[in-house]
Amino acid sequence: MKALQNLFPNKEGFIVFALYIILFVFQGVLVTASKNANGGYSYNTTLVVFLTELLKLVASATLYSYRRNEKPHIFRAVALNYKLLLLYFIPSLLYCFYNNLAFVNLSHYDPTSYYILLQFRVVLTAILFQCLFQKKLTLMQWVSLGILTLGCILKNFDAASVQSKTGETDLWSQVFNIYFLSINFQNFCSCLAGTYNEYLLKTQGASVDIFLQNVFMYLDSVICNFFILMLKGELDTVFDDFSSLANIIVILIIVNSAVVGIVTSFFLKNLNSILKTYASALELVITAVVCYLLFNILITWGTVTSICLVSVAVGMYMKNPVNNAIMNEPMKDKDQKPLLEEVRTEQ
């Protein structure tokens, strides 16, 4: 019970943790179900990401206005915290890359393999976590991270060996290909964005309403995705592409992804980015079973071994988690002055 209290400081923390896992499993399944017979997509995936960010922005702005009370109007609040708005361009751009690459990588990997390979981000997340929050991980936490990474490596070789038996290329070319580089760049974007987002939530934006911070994040994301549409030369055809979105699965992808984004902000605000990587790892077991039932994607012994290693790593971490109570205290500089003074809103 004590370990669970360290993991989840309150009931809301556990609910956010469970929702995060369930919604991400749904996202992988929905994206896989939306693929056409050739393994690609019959809709504009960049437009889907753009509309998702736009929906997140509208939802966050609405929620902020609904529970505003004595807080300033949303436009005045944005003006008062313009520096924080600019800082959010960093995680917004990284999440923009991450969300667009998710479609690319899920066109090549099945959902189980995809989520296992995403766990490569855990070590980099741990390093960034230590640097930003000046909180060293224990030996047990590092060992669990190492076991988690080993499980991901085994799964990568397992997925590559299955493909090499049926394809024209050998094992090593299947392991180290453009999709391997793509998913690792996606990992880099994910862990840097998540850790920096947590840093903003708990330092520069500690006194700013979480829904207002979400407005900053998604306003910046909409701008970033707009420029991606422009760079890809898809602005001229964007209205024609809307017709391809008239599909219940695509609509569910947009709505589910929007809810995931808002839940993630609560996750990082109340829990931490290290626990977030383990939540992602727990998605593996559920995803493997769901994909077997829905898409008849076989669960190989390599997959079972990887899931077992990931489960052991999660169990080790749960016995010695990062203490959220400490993490939720506002960070201070050497003179004990809060770092958030410059971006304080009117209360």
Beta strands, then each sheet from edge to edge (+ up, - down):
end
